[in-house]
Amino acid sequence: MNPNKKPSELHEAILAFKPHYWRAFRFALIGALLILAPTAYMFEVYERVVNSRSHTTLVMLTVILVIAYIVMEVLDWARSETMREAGQLLDQRMAPRVFQAMYESNLRRMGPPSIQPMNDFRTVRDFLHHPVLGALMESPISLVFMLILFLASPVLGWAAVAGALVQVGLAWLNERSTNPPLTEANRSAIAAQQYADGSLRNAEVIEAMGMLHHIHRRWMEKQHAFLGLQAQASDKAGAFQAGSKFVQTTMGSLLLGLGGWLILENALPGGPGMMIVASVLGGRMLAPLVQMVSQWRAVVNVRDAWRRLEQLLTQIPERPEAMSLPAPRGVLSVEHVIAGAPGSNAPILRGIAFALQAGEVLAVVGPSASGKTTLARLLVGLWPTVSGKVRLDGADVFSWDKLELGPYLGYLPQGVELLEGTLAENIARFGEVDMDKVQAAARAVGLHEFILSLAQGYDSPVGRDGAMLSGGQRQRVALARALYDEPVFVVLDEPNSSLDEAGDAALAQAITQLKARGTTFVVMTHRTSVLAVADKMLVLREGSQQAFGPRDEVLAALNQAAAQANQQAQGARPSAPPSAAPTLAGAR
């Protein structure tokens, strides 16, 4: 790692808990040393108890051994709990940050909606108390055991080094052969999960049009690809794991035999006792390496999760703390905006400029793909601009702290989404439920009587994604949520697409009432019913601003242009193309 390079956000969070790691490391070292207690007990029984035939000595040695076992288990528990506490502290520090990055990634359409970042963070957090990390903490004891073997005999020491090098070689080969298929298997698993999630969200369409067989076949292809790569990696890892265990098992016996040979050559100080010690130490010395080789899949998984998390957190830096601003009054200005989808270089809107005073209603019309939904997202600060600014009372809407701005803003997206909870909670935006304000918003959109007719009234659950309601009812609930607590600026994207005539009338009445109280409205629509309550009108075509001004003037200009286009079309030859002048029909 470059020492001049600033550590990543995730790396800094991990390093923040160094005291926990050092404490766990000390527990692991002491516990690893106590593993030699059975060997020491065996020697003491042979030398003291058998020779002295003392029952008291045997009892005392046994008590000491049991105490050593208890201390070893307590230390292992303490190490595990220390690392678990570090994981909990890491969760408290980074989970909100990961959630915010995941949320903004979905908001900016940087990929298919996914909760994979939270799964990756859980993998990193849980690795702090994984057995592999415990084995890594115990690995320095292997050096102590190796030093003891060298002090007993350089031959035994070098034999132990040879065994350790073989284990390291197996670990390297394991990494080299299993990393590619494991990495691809993880990617395939994520892709299969995302495909399954998308299929479940469209279950009604799939069932109605008999698409299940084809969808299932495609999912099975993704699943088989994942399982095949996983099996390939498991086969290779299993072979290396078996080899690693073989080296550990035979190492103790080989050192025992080598110690016997040294005794025959009178070259082993300590005699038969040291021969047994060498055999025990040789086996224990390789135990941490064997543990890491056998659990290598966990290492690969956490490494891949770490890389994905670091990439996400780098792409979406933490939001700077915004300066508190006064409450807005609803004065809107759009200053020569050029904008497109986040992460794309292709502009969707080009040169959009207009202004509204507090209490004015703007109707935005235009054919499909003219940029109305993009404009709606810009007006509420969901998407940034490439150039130009969207300002509310002179402040940049995109930079405004949404927690501060949110209560003064209402938004109804084109794709209506309700959150699992009650009707009252959805209308109140899942904040503190003020029933007077909730009922006022429901009455404004003509929903109050329907809610009262339900068995649980405002406490009725809407179900997942509002499944308990019809499309029109969901849109009215979302509209009531947008109008809750009388916000000063409201953006409605196709608010009447699922409404009947009564719903249309209720929408127009709600806009009229809030307009009289100073609320500024921007309404994207294909239907002319909203035009009756609009003060101004904006016409978009292919991302460009075709007309803006008072409603009646814009309508007159559109009708005049349409009439001229018809006259030119009638007077032109049959082969001549019709004029591309914007028409009111095209704006609907």
N, C-alpha and C positions, 0 to 999 in steps of 0.2 A: 504494500500500500504506500502511495506517495505521502511522505510525512508533511508536505506542504499543502496537501489537499484536505479540505475540511471534511470531517467524518459525516457520513450521511445521517439523516434524522433518526432512522431506525438504529443505526450503530451507536449514536449518542445515547439513545434511550436504553439500550442494552448495557452500555458502560456505566450508566448512572447507578447501577446496583452492584458495584464492585465489592463493597463490604459483605454482601450476602455471598458472593462467589468465594471470597477468601475464607469466610467462616465455613462454608460447605466443603471447601478444599481441605481445610484442617481436619474436619470431621472424617473426610474420606481417607486421608493419610493415616490417621490414628487407627481407624477401623480396619484398614488394609494390613497394618502391622499386627493387629490382634488376630489376624487369620493364622499366624504362626503359633497361636496358643495350643492347638491340639498336638502339634509336633513337639513343642516344649513339654507338654504334659506326658507324651509318650516316653520321651527320654528320661524324665524325672521318675516315672513309674518304674522303668527298667533299672535305673541306677540306684534310686533311693528305696523304693518300696520292696522290690524283689530281693535286694541285698539285705536290707534291714528287717524285712518282714514286719513292718510297723503299720498297724491299722490306722493309727492316728495320722501318720504321714500321708497315707492314701486318701483319707477323708479330707484333710486340709488341701491337698493338691486338687482333689475333685471340686471342692468349694471354690478354690481360686479359678479353676477352669470355667465353672458355671458363671462366676462373676465376670470373667473375661467375655464369655458369650453374651451375657446381658449387656455389658458395656458396648460390645460391638454392635448389637442390634439397636441399642439406644442411639449410638452415633449414626448408624445408617438411617434411622428414623429422623434424627435431627437434621442430617444432611438433606434428606428428601423434603422435609418441611421447610427448611431454609430456602431451597430452590423453588418450592411451591409458592412461598411467600413472595419471592422475587418475581415469579410469574404473575401473581395477582397484582403486584405494584406496577409491573409492566403493562398489564391490562388496564389499570386505572389511568395510566399516563398516555398510552397509545391507542387504546380502543376507540375513544371519541375521534381521534385524529384519523384513524383508518376509516371509520364510518363516514367522516366528512369527505375524505378523498374518494371513497367508493360512491358516495352520494353525488358528488360533483362530476365524477366520471360518467355516471349514468345521465346526469343533467346535461352534460356537454355532448352526449351521444358519441363517446369515445370508443364504444364497442357495444355488444349486446348487453342488456341489463343482467347483472350477475352479482351474487353475494360471495364470489370466489375470494376477493380480498379479505373478508372476515374469516373464511376458512384458512387462508394462508396465514393470517395473523394467529389464529388458534394453533396452527402447526408449529409456528415459531415459539409461541408462549409455552406450549406443552413440552417442547423439547428441553426446556430448562430443567425439568425433573425426569428426563428420559434416561433409561439405563445406559445408553451410549455415553451420555455426558458424565454419568457417574463413573463409568469405566475409564474415561479420559482423565478424570480427577485422580483416579487410583494409579494411573500409569507411572508417575514418578517413583512409586514403590518398586516397580520393576527394575529401575536403576539401582536402588538400594540392594535388592536381591542379587543383581548382577555383580555389584561390588563385593558382596560377601563371597560369592563364588570365586571371584578373582583372588581374594585374600586367601581362600582355602587352597586354590590351585589355578594357575593361569590356564591350564588345559581345560578345566571345567568352565572357566570364565569365557574362553574363546568358543567353546562348544555352545554355551548359552547365547553368545552373540550371534553365532551362525543360525541358531534356531530363531532368534528374534528377527534377523534379516530375512529369513524365509517367510516369517509371518508378515513382515512389512511388504515383501514382494507379493505375497498373496493378496494383501489389502490393495496394493497398487493395481494389480491385474484385475481384481474385483471391480475397482472403480472404473478402470479403462473399458472393461467389457460390458458392465451393467449400466453405466451412466447414460449412454445414448438411448437404449430401449426404455429405461425407466423414465427419462425425461419425456420421451415421446408418448409413453403410456400415460403420464400425468396430463399432458396436453390433450390426448384423446379422451381421457376421462372427463376433463372439464368440458370439452366440446360435446360429448354425449349427454352430459348433465344439462348443459344449456339448451340443447336440442329438445330434450325431454321437457324442460320447463316451458319452452315456447310452444310445444305441442299441447301441453296441459292447458295453457292459457287460451288455446284455440280449439278446445275440445268440442264445442258445439258445432263449429264449422266442419271439423273433421268427421264428426258423426253424421251430420245432416247430409253431406255430399259423398259419403262412403269412402273417405280418404284414409281410413284407419290402416288398411292393409299396406298401403304404400308408405305411410308415415312409420309404421312399425318396422317395415323392411329397411328403411333408411336408418332408423335408430339402431337396429340390430347390426347393420354394417359398421356403424361407429362403435358399438359396444364390442363387436368381435375384434375390431382393430385394436381397441384398448386391451382386451383380454389376451390377444395374441402377443402384444408387446410385453405385457406384464408377465405372461408365462415364459417368454424368451428370457427376460431379465431374471425371473425366479430360478429358471434352470441353471443359468450361469452362476448366479449368486449361491445356489445350493451346492454346486460343485466346489466352489471356493470355500464355502463354509465347512463342508466335509473335510477338505484338505487342511483347513486351519485347525479343526478339532483333532485331526490325525497327527499333526505336528505337535500340538499341545500334549496329547496322550502319550505319544512315543518319546517326547522330550524327557519326561521324568524317568522313564525306563532306560533311555539311552544314557542319561547322566548317572543313573544308578550303576549301570554296567561299566561306564567309563570310570566311575569312582572305584568299583571293584578291581578293575585293571590297574589303577594307580596304587591301590593297596598291595596288590601282588608285586608291584614294582617298588614298594616301600616309598612312594612319592606323594602320599596323601596325609598331611598332618591331621590328627584327630581320629584316624582310624575309621572303623565301621560307622561310627556315629556321624562323622562328617559326610560319609557316603550317602547316608539316608537324608541328611539335611540338603545336600546337593540335589537329590532327586525331588524333594518337596519344593525347594526354591525354584528349580527349573520349570516345574509345572505351573506354579503360582505366578512366575514372572511373565508368562505368556497369556495369562487369563484375560487381562484388559484388552490385549490385541485381538484375542479370539472373540470377545464380546463385541468389539467394534466391527469386526468383519461380519459376524453373524447378523448384526443389526444395521448393515450398511444401507438398506433401503430407507430407513428413517433419516439417515444422513443426507441422502439424495433428495428426499422429499422436503426436508427443511431448507436445504440449499436452494431448491427451485422456488419454494415459497418465499424465501428471503429475497431472491432476485426480483420476483414479480412485485413484491411489496415495495422494494426500493425504487423500482421503475415507476410505480403508481405515485408514490410520495414525491418523487422528483418531478413528474409531469404535472402534479397538482400540488403546488406549495401551500403551506398553511396561510390562511387569510390573515393579512395584517389587521391589527385592531383599528377599526374605523373611528373617526372623530364623531362625537355625538352631534346631531343636527337638529334644528328646530322642527316642529311638526309641520308637514307640508300643507299647503292650502289647495293644491290641485292645478297649479299653473304649469302647463307642459310645453316644452320646446324640443323639437327634433331638428338637429343642425346638420344638414347635408350628410346624411348617414349613408355609408357603404358598409354592408354586412353580409355575412354568410354563416353557414353552420360552423361551429367550433372545430378546428382542425382541418378545415377545407379551405383551399385557396380560391374556390369559385364563388364569386359574389352572387347573392340571391337578390339583394336590394341595392339599388344604385341611385345616389343623389336624392334621397328622401328628405324633404324639409317642410315643416309646417309648425304651427303653434296653436295652442288652445288656452283660453282663459278659464279660470275656475268656474265650474257650473255649466260648461259647454258640453254638448254631445256631438261626437264625430262618428259618422258612419263610413267605414272603409269597405269599398266594394271592388270587385275585380274577378276575372275568371279564375278557375283553379290554377294553382302553381304560379299565381301572380305575386306571391310574397306576403300575403296577409298574415299567415300564422307566424312567419319569421318576424314581422313587424310587432306582433303581439308579444312575442318573447323578448324582443328588444325593449319594448315599453315598460315591462315589469322587471327588467334587469336580469333575465335568465341567461341571455347570450350577450357577449361583448360585441362592439362594433369594430370594423377594420379601420374606419376613419369616421370623424364626426362624433357627436355626442347626443344622447337622449337625456334631457334634464327635467327634473321635477322641482319647481321653485328654485331653479338655478343650480341644483346639485345633480351630479352624475348618478343616474339611477343604478347603473351596474355596480358602482363602488359603494353605494349606500348599504349600510349594515341591514340585512334583511330582517333580523330580529327587531330592529328599531322601526324599519319602514313598514313591515308586514301588517300591523294593525290598521294602518292608514290606506292600505291598498287592497283591492279586490281583483281576483283573477279567475276566469273560467276558461280553461283550455278547450281545444277542439275535441280532444279525447277525454271524456269525463271519467275521472277515477275517484271512487270513494274508498275510505279506509275502514277497516273492520272496527266496528264500534256501534254506538247507538245513533239514531237520527240527531238527537240533541248534541252529541259529541262532535259529529261531523259538521253540523251547522256552526257550532261554536269553535271550530278549528282545533278541537281537542285541547283547548285551554280551559280555564275556569268557566263552567257553564252558567251563564246568566240567562235564566229562562225568559225574562221579559224581552231581552234582545233576541234570543233564539226564536220566540214566537213572533216578534215583529218582523224578522227576516223571512220566516215561513209565510206569514200573511202577505208580505210584499210580493211574493211569487205565486200566491194562490195555492199554497201547500198545507195551510193550517188545518183546514177541515178534513183533508185526507188523513193527516197524521192523527187527529183526534179519533178517527174511525177505527184505528188500529187498536188491538187489545192492550198493548203496552204504551200506546201513545208515543210521546217523544223518546221514551226509553226503548223503543223497538230496535232490535239490531238490524243493520243493513246487510249483514253477511259479508263474506269475502268479496272484495271488488264491487260491493253493492248488489250482490246476486239476488237478494230478496226483493229488489225493486225492478220495475220496468225501465226501459230506456228513457222515456219521458220523465218518470219520477226521479231517476238518478240525476237527470239534467236539472230538474227543479231544485233538488237538494243541493247540488253543486252551485247553482245560481244563488240560493239562499246563503250558502257559505261565503260566496264572493261579496254579498251585500251585508253580511253580518256586522253589526256595530257601526253602520253607516260610514264606510270608508270615504276618503276624499278623492280617490282616483281609482277607477274601475276599468279593467280591460276585459271584454267579453269576446271570445273567439267562437263564432257561430253559435250563439246562445240559444237560438230557436230551431236548431236543426232537428231536434226530436220532439218539439212541442206541437200541440194541436192549436186550434184557434183560441181556445180559452187560455192556454199557456202563453200564446203570443200576446193576447190582450193584457194578461197579468204582467208580462215582461215590460211592455210599453208603459203600463201604469207605474211599475216600480221605478223605471228610469225617470219618468216625469216627476215622481215624488222626491227622489233623491237629488235630481237636478235642481229642484226648487230650493233644496237645502245646501246647495253649493258643491255637490259631487260632480267631478269631471268624468265623462264616459268616453271610451273608444270602443266601438262595436264593429267587429268584422262580421260581414253578413253576405249571404247570397239572396236573401229575401227582402222585399221592399217594405215589409210591415214596420221595420225599425226606422225607415226614412221619415216617417211622420213625426217622430220625436227628435230628429237630428237637427242640430243647428248648422253643422258644416259637413262637408262630404269630401272624401279623398278617393280618387280612382287610381288603382294600380293595374299595370299590365306588364307582364314579363319582368317584374322587378323594378320597373320605372314608374315615376309619378306622372300620370297623365293629366290629372286635374285636381285642384284643391281650392276650396272657397266655401262661401255660404251655400247651403243645400240647393236653394232654388236657382242660383246662378249656375252651379255645376250641372244641375239637371237640364237647364235650358241649353247650355253649351253642348251637352251630350246629345240632346234631341236634335239640335241644329246640325251637328256633325253627322248624325245618323241620316237626316234628311238629305244632306248634300251627298253623302255616300250612295244613297239609293238613287238619286238623280244621275250621278255619274255612272252607276252600274247600268241603269236603264238606257242611257245614251251611248254607252260604249259598245263596241263590237262583242259578239258572244264569246270570242276567244280571250277578251281582255279580262284580267283578274279583278275582282271587286276591291274597293278601297279598304285599307286597313285602319280607317279612322275608328276610334273607340265609340262604342254605342252603349246606351243604357242597358240593352239586352245583354251585351257582352259583360257588363259590369255586375250582373246579377248572379 
